[in-house]
Amino acid sequence: MRAKLIALAGLTLVGLTACTPTVRVEVAPITIYAKLDANVRLQLDEDVKALISKNPNLF
């Protein structure tokens, strides 16, 4: 009787693990395109020069 219970428990355990659902998630990469205008670069360059001239010990 005990052997039958052990066998039944083993079969139940195998049956439960055989039906485990699998979830797969695919994530697509995100691509970001940025275009800087020459005017933006020039303005940033001027702002940095002004900041350095106001604070010479900054760097």
C-alpha positions in Angstrom: 0.0 0.0 0.0 2.8 2.4 0.9 4.6 1.7 -2.4 1.4 2.6 -4.3 1.1 5.9 -2.4 4.8 6.8 -3.2 4.3 5.9 -6.8 1.1 7.9 -7.0 2.8 10.9 -5.4 5.8 10.6 -7.8 3.4 10.4 -10.9 1.5 13.4 -9.6 4.7 15.4 -9.1 5.9 14.5 -12.6 2.5 15.4 -14.0 2.5 18.8 -12.3 6.0 19.8 -13.5 5.3 18.7 -17.0 2.5 21.3 -17.4 4.5 24.3 -16.3 3.6 27.3 -18.6 6.5 29.2 -20.3 6.2 32.9 -20.8 8.5 34.5 -23.4 8.7 38.3 -23.8 10.6 39.9 -26.7 11.7 43.4 -26.3 12.6 45.4 -29.5 15.5 47.8 -29.2 14.7 51.5 -29.1 16.5 53.7 -31.6 16.6 57.4 -31.1 17.8 59.7 -33.8 19.0 63.2 -32.9 20.1 65.9 -35.3 22.0 68.9 -34.0 21.9 72.1 -35.9 25.1 74.1 -36.4 23.4 77.1 -34.8 22.7 75.0 -31.6 26.4 74.0 -31.5 27.5 77.6 -32.0 25.2 78.8 -29.2 26.4 76.2 -26.8 30.0 77.0 -27.6 29.4 80.7 -26.9 27.6 79.9 -23.7 30.5 77.8 -22.5 33.0 80.5 -23.4 30.9 83.1 -21.5 30.7 80.8 -18.4 34.4 80.1 -18.4 35.2 83.8 -18.7 32.9 84.6 -15.7 34.4 81.7 -13.6 38.1 81.3 -14.6 38.7 78.8 -11.7 35.8 76.6 -12.8 38.1 73.9 -14.3 
